[in-house]
Amino acid sequence: MSVAVRAERLDAGGRATVGECPVWRAEEGALYWVDIPARRIVRLQIASARRTEWTFAEQVACFAFDAAGRVVAGMESGVFGVSLQEAGDARVVRLAAPEFPASGMRFNDGRCDRQGRFWAGTMVQDMSLASPAGALFRFDENGTLSAPVVEGLITQNGLAWSPDGRTMYLSDSHPQRRLVWAFDFDPDSGTPGAPRVLADLRHYAGRPDGAAVDADGCYWTCANDAGRLLRFTPQGKLDREIALPASKPSMCAFGGSDLSTLYATTIRPVMNATEDDGYVFALNAGVQGLPEPDYAGMLPVA
């Protein structure tokens, strides 16, 4: 069902090249996100429209907070602990690194499961190679990076968990895949079962990018290249579709005082970019979201 919703462009947040990983920080009334090629984390304090940015030596693709406000992040060479300073400075220490099976790889989409383990996937940055060298990793509360948990991914994306934490969602947004999978998930061991297809976006417009799960247990995916947000029920039925002004939405997250605002980051394409591409948008999707879990471990930030 297509729903007409006004999407507000957050001009104060600035314009990204590849905006990704929006994270609502309730304690600050602030939305955080990354601009991957700019190697930057951005914060926008919503009430004051104050913007702060932190720039790093490597590209930052995904991150999550711990209870103390420190950050665990998936970057180019591994998983890092980050302490963001108010002046725009940051202290960074590498915590773990996988053995990349190909050159030109980095982490991509990631977040914490309901138990506070940080998950992130890898990809070959040159998507034209269509290399299935990507994998999904688990960084647990003890600071241990797993072996690949899911392998054979081209462009890992769409990671999310059901409200009870017993279903894990994952997508591959490469044009040759365009699939969203659901996995039965053991919350005690942090182990997914066999995948089943939740949604095949070859039957819809766009490619499945970053995602969020709402309080009803429905899965929202950004339909990249189609300028749409799509909501699928746990049974895989498309029951809501919202158009955005930007053509390449990249990831969405719920925020605001009651988690009823849906924020969406977007990508500014190299060719034929519109005036809206690259900005963050806010809208009322008519449903509440879930709090983003904190990372449960201790981050040894220098």
C-alpha positions in Angstrom: 0.0 0.0 0.0 1.5 3.3 -1.1 1.2 6.0 1.7 1.6 9.7 1.0 3.9 11.1 3.8 5.7 14.4 3.9 9.4 13.9 4.3 11.3 16.8 5.9 14.9 17.4 4.6 17.3 18.1 7.5 19.4 20.8 5.9 21.3 21.5 9.1 22.8 18.0 8.9 24.6 18.8 5.7 24.9 16.8 2.6 26.8 13.5 2.4 28.3 11.6 -0.5 27.3 8.2 1.0 25.1 8.8 4.1 24.6 5.6 6.1 24.0 4.1 9.5 21.6 6.6 11.2 21.6 5.9 15.0 19.2 7.8 17.4 20.9 8.7 20.7 18.0 9.4 23.1 20.2 10.7 25.9 21.3 13.6 23.6 18.2 14.1 21.5 20.5 13.6 18.6 20.8 11.6 15.4 24.2 10.3 14.4 25.2 8.9 11.0 28.2 8.3 8.8 29.4 9.7 5.4 31.5 6.7 4.3 33.9 8.2 1.7 34.4 11.3 3.8 35.6 9.1 6.7 33.2 10.9 8.9 30.7 10.5 11.8 28.1 13.3 12.0 25.8 14.3 14.8 22.8 16.5 14.6 21.2 17.7 17.8 17.6 17.9 16.6 16.2 20.7 18.9 19.1 23.1 18.4 20.0 22.0 14.8 23.6 21.9 16.0 25.9 19.8 13.8 29.2 18.2 14.9 31.4 16.0 12.9 34.4 13.7 13.5 36.8 12.7 10.8 38.9 9.5 10.8 41.9 8.0 9.1 39.7 5.2 7.7 36.2 5.0 6.2 33.6 4.4 8.9 30.7 2.3 7.6 28.7 1.3 10.7 28.7 1.8 14.5 26.8 1.4 17.7 27.1 3.0 21.1 27.8 1.3 24.5 26.1 2.4 27.7 28.9 4.9 28.4 28.5 6.7 25.1 31.6 5.2 23.5 31.4 3.7 20.0 32.2 0.4 18.4 32.6 0.8 14.7 33.2 -1.2 11.6 35.8 0.6 9.4 38.1 -0.4 6.6 40.6 -2.6 8.3 38.6 -3.9 11.3 36.5 -3.2 14.3 37.4 -0.2 16.3 36.6 1.4 19.6 36.1 5.1 19.4 35.7 7.9 22.0 34.0 10.9 20.5 35.1 14.2 22.1 32.9 17.2 22.1 35.4 19.4 20.3 35.2 17.1 17.2 38.3 15.1 18.2 38.2 11.3 18.6 40.3 8.7 20.2 40.5 5.4 18.3 41.9 1.9 18.9 41.6 -1.1 16.7 39.9 -4.0 18.6 39.9 -6.8 16.0 40.3 -7.5 12.3 39.2 -10.3 10.0 41.4 -11.8 7.3 40.0 -10.3 4.2 39.9 -12.9 1.3 40.2 -10.2 -1.4 41.8 -6.8 -1.8 39.8 -3.5 -1.6 37.4 -4.7 1.1 35.9 -2.9 4.1 33.1 -3.3 6.6 29.7 -2.2 5.5 26.3 -2.5 7.3 26.2 -3.3 11.0 24.4 -2.9 14.4 23.9 -4.7 17.7 21.5 -7.6 18.3 19.1 -7.5 21.2 21.7 -9.0 23.5 24.2 -6.3 22.7 26.6 -8.2 20.4 27.9 -6.0 17.5 27.4 -7.5 14.1 28.9 -6.2 10.8 29.4 -7.4 7.3 32.2 -7.0 4.8 32.2 -6.3 1.0 34.5 -5.6 -1.9 34.2 -1.9 -2.5 34.3 -2.2 -6.3 30.7 -3.4 -6.8 31.4 -3.9 -10.5 33.4 -7.0 -9.7 30.3 -8.6 -8.1 32.7 -10.5 -5.8 31.0 -12.8 -3.3 33.9 -12.4 -0.9 31.8 -10.6 1.7 30.8 -12.1 5.0 28.9 -11.3 8.2 30.8 -11.3 11.5 29.9 -11.2 15.2 31.9 -9.1 17.7 30.8 -10.4 21.1 30.6 -8.8 24.5 34.0 -10.3 25.4 35.7 -8.5 22.5 36.1 -11.6 20.3 35.5 -11.4 16.6 34.0 -14.5 15.2 34.8 -16.4 12.1 32.4 -15.6 9.2 28.9 -16.5 10.3 27.3 -15.9 6.9 29.5 -16.1 3.8 29.1 -15.6 0.0 27.8 -12.0 0.2 28.4 -9.5 -2.5 27.0 -6.3 -0.9 26.0 -7.1 2.7 23.2 -4.9 4.0 19.9 -4.8 5.8 20.9 -6.2 9.2 18.1 -6.1 11.8 16.4 -8.2 14.5 12.8 -8.9 15.4 11.5 -7.4 18.7 12.0 -10.7 20.5 15.4 -11.1 19.0 14.6 -14.5 17.6 14.7 -13.6 13.9 17.7 -12.0 12.2 17.3 -10.2 8.9 20.0 -9.7 6.3 20.1 -8.5 2.7 22.4 -8.4 -0.3 21.8 -5.2 -2.1 24.0 -5.9 -5.2 22.0 -5.7 -8.4 22.7 -9.4 -9.1 21.1 -10.4 -5.7 18.4 -7.9 -4.4 17.3 -10.3 -1.7 16.3 -10.0 1.9 16.6 -13.1 4.1 15.2 -14.1 7.5 17.0 -16.5 9.8 15.8 -18.2 13.0 18.2 -16.8 15.6 19.3 -18.3 18.9 19.6 -15.3 21.2 21.7 -17.2 23.8 24.5 -18.3 21.5 24.1 -15.6 18.8 23.7 -18.2 16.1 21.5 -17.9 13.0 19.9 -20.9 11.4 19.3 -21.5 7.7 18.2 -18.5 5.6 14.8 -18.2 4.0 13.8 -15.5 1.5 11.7 -12.8 3.2 11.6 -10.5 0.1 12.9 -10.7 -3.4 13.2 -7.1 -4.6 13.5 -8.2 -8.2 9.7 -8.2 -8.0 9.7 -4.6 -6.7 11.5 -1.4 -7.6 15.0 -0.8 -6.2 17.6 -2.7 -4.3 17.3 -3.6 -0.5 19.7 -1.4 1.4 19.9 -0.6 5.2 16.9 -1.5 7.3 15.0 -1.1 10.6 12.4 -3.2 12.4 9.4 -1.4 14.0 7.5 -2.2 17.2 5.0 -4.3 15.2 7.8 -6.5 14.1 7.7 -5.3 10.5 10.9 -4.9 8.5 11.6 -1.5 6.8 14.1 -1.5 3.9 15.4 1.4 1.9 14.8 0.7 -1.8 17.9 2.1 -3.2 17.7 3.5 -6.8 13.9 3.7 -6.4 13.5 6.5 -3.8 11.2 4.3 -1.6 10.9 2.9 1.9 9.3 -0.5 1.9 7.7 -2.2 4.9 7.4 -6.0 4.9 5.5 -8.0 7.5 7.3 -11.0 9.2 5.5 -13.1 6.6 7.1 -11.2 3.7 4.1 -9.2 2.6 4.7 -5.7 1.4 2.1 -3.7 3.3 3.5 -0.1 3.1 5.4 2.0 0.6 6.6 5.6 1.1 8.2 7.7 -1.5 11.2 9.9 -0.7 12.5 13.0 -2.5 15.9 11.4 -2.9 16.5 8.5 -5.3 19.0 6.5 -3.3 17.8 6.0 0.4 20.5 4.0 2.1 19.4 3.2 5.7 16.6 4.1 8.1 16.3 4.3 11.9 13.5 5.3 14.3 14.1 8.2 16.7 12.5 11.2 18.4 11.1 11.3 21.9 8.7 8.5 21.3 10.5 6.7 18.5 7.8 7.6 16.0 10.1 9.6 13.6 11.7 7.6 10.9 15.0 9.0 9.7 16.5 8.0 6.4 20.0 8.7 5.1 20.6 9.0 1.4 23.4 8.7 -1.2 24.4 11.4 -3.7 25.2 9.7 -7.0 28.1 10.7 -9.1 25.9 11.3 -12.1 22.5 13.0 -12.3 22.2 13.9 -8.6 19.2 15.8 -7.6 19.2 18.7 -5.1 17.8 16.3 -2.4 20.3 13.4 -2.9 22.7 13.1 0.0 20.6 14.6 2.8 18.9 13.0 5.8 15.1 13.0 5.8 12.6 12.7 8.7 9.1 11.5 8.4 6.2 10.1 10.4 5.7 6.6 9.2 2.6 6.0 11.4 4.3 3.4 13.6 6.8 3.4 16.5 10.3 2.0 16.4 12.4 0.1 19.0 15.3 1.4 21.0 18.7 0.6 19.4 20.5 -1.8 21.7 23.8 -0.7 23.3 27.0 -2.8 22.8 27.2 -5.0 25.9 30.9 -5.3 26.2 33.6 -3.0 27.6 35.4 -0.9 25.0 39.1 -0.3 25.7 39.3 3.1 24.1 42.7 4.8 24.3 
